[in-house]
Amino acid sequence: MGSREHAGRKAFNTTLAGTLVAGEAAGQQLDVLIAGDDAGAKRTIAELVEAGGMRPVDVGPLRRARQLEQLGFLHISVQAQLGAGFGSAIKLHW
């Protein structure tokens, strides 16, 4: 198999299931952070994200996957102390 078949992608790690089903958190469009080494695959994922009414955010190469996993774990870990009931989201503003 060629490298395209093995190219990794990472998305949805920072999006909680409840907010993904709802399509929003606190009335805000969800951001879906996407990492990968295959530009075509990331475009396909971004189109899927947009079709679901969310905002794709390309965070760079696949080496960012570990950071996305850590961000997702932090997000999950603070739910109880925030009283968010897994209804919060990571949102980037610029």
C-alpha positions as CSV (number, residue, x, y, z in Angstrom):
1,M,0.0,0.0,0.0
2,G,1.1,3.5,-0.7
3,S,1.7,6.2,1.8
4,R,-1.7,7.8,1.2
5,E,-3.4,4.7,2.7
6,H,-1.2,5.0,5.8
7,A,-1.4,8.7,6.2
8,G,-2.9,9.5,9.7
9,R,-5.5,12.0,10.5
10,K,-6.9,13.1,13.8
11,A,-10.2,14.9,14.4
12,F,-13.0,15.2,17.0
13,N,-10.8,14.4,20.0
14,T,-11.7,17.7,21.7
15,T,-15.4,17.5,20.8
16,L,-17.6,15.8,23.5
17,A,-20.3,13.4,22.3
18,G,-23.2,15.4,23.8
19,T,-22.2,18.6,22.1
20,L,-21.5,16.8,18.8
21,V,-25.0,15.4,18.8
22,A,-26.4,18.9,19.7
23,G,-24.2,20.5,17.1
24,E,-23.4,23.4,19.4
25,A,-22.4,24.4,23.0
26,A,-24.0,27.3,24.7
27,G,-25.4,28.5,21.4
28,Q,-21.9,28.5,19.8
29,Q,-20.9,26.6,16.7
30,L,-18.5,23.8,17.5
31,D,-14.9,23.9,16.5
32,V,-13.4,20.6,15.3
33,L,-9.7,20.5,15.5
34,I,-8.1,18.5,12.7
35,A,-4.5,17.3,12.5
36,G,-2.9,15.3,9.7
37,D,-0.2,14.9,7.1
38,D,-2.5,14.3,4.1
39,A,-3.9,17.6,2.8
40,G,-6.5,15.9,0.7
41,A,-7.8,13.8,3.7
42,K,-7.9,16.9,5.9
43,R,-10.0,18.7,3.2
44,T,-12.4,15.8,3.1
45,I,-12.7,15.8,6.9
46,A,-13.2,19.6,6.9
47,E,-16.0,19.2,4.3
48,L,-17.7,16.6,6.6
49,V,-17.3,19.0,9.6
50,E,-18.8,21.9,7.6
51,A,-21.7,19.8,6.3
52,G,-22.5,19.0,10.0
53,G,-22.7,22.8,10.8
54,M,-19.4,22.9,12.6
55,R,-16.2,24.9,12.0
56,P,-13.1,22.9,11.0
57,V,-9.8,24.2,12.3
58,D,-6.7,22.8,10.8
59,V,-4.1,22.6,13.6
60,G,-1.3,21.3,11.5
61,P,0.5,18.0,11.0
62,L,-0.3,14.7,12.6
63,R,2.4,15.2,15.2
64,R,-0.1,17.5,16.9
65,A,-2.3,14.5,17.6
66,R,-0.8,13.9,21.1
67,Q,-1.5,17.5,22.0
68,L,-5.1,17.2,20.8
69,E,-5.4,14.1,23.0
70,Q,-4.0,16.0,26.0
71,L,-6.4,18.9,25.4
72,G,-9.3,16.5,25.1
73,F,-8.3,14.8,28.4
74,L,-8.0,18.1,30.1
75,H,-11.5,19.1,28.8
76,I,-13.0,15.9,30.1
77,S,-11.1,16.2,33.5
78,V,-12.5,19.6,34.3
79,Q,-16.2,18.8,33.6
80,A,-17.2,18.1,37.2
81,Q,-15.5,21.1,38.7
82,L,-17.0,23.4,36.0
83,G,-20.4,21.9,36.5
84,A,-20.6,21.6,32.7
85,G,-22.1,18.1,32.6
86,F,-20.1,17.3,29.4
87,G,-22.0,20.1,27.7
88,S,-19.0,22.4,27.1
89,A,-16.7,22.8,24.1
90,I,-13.2,24.0,23.3
91,K,-13.6,27.2,21.3
92,L,-10.9,29.2,19.4
93,H,-11.3,32.9,18.7
94,W,-9.1,35.0,16.5
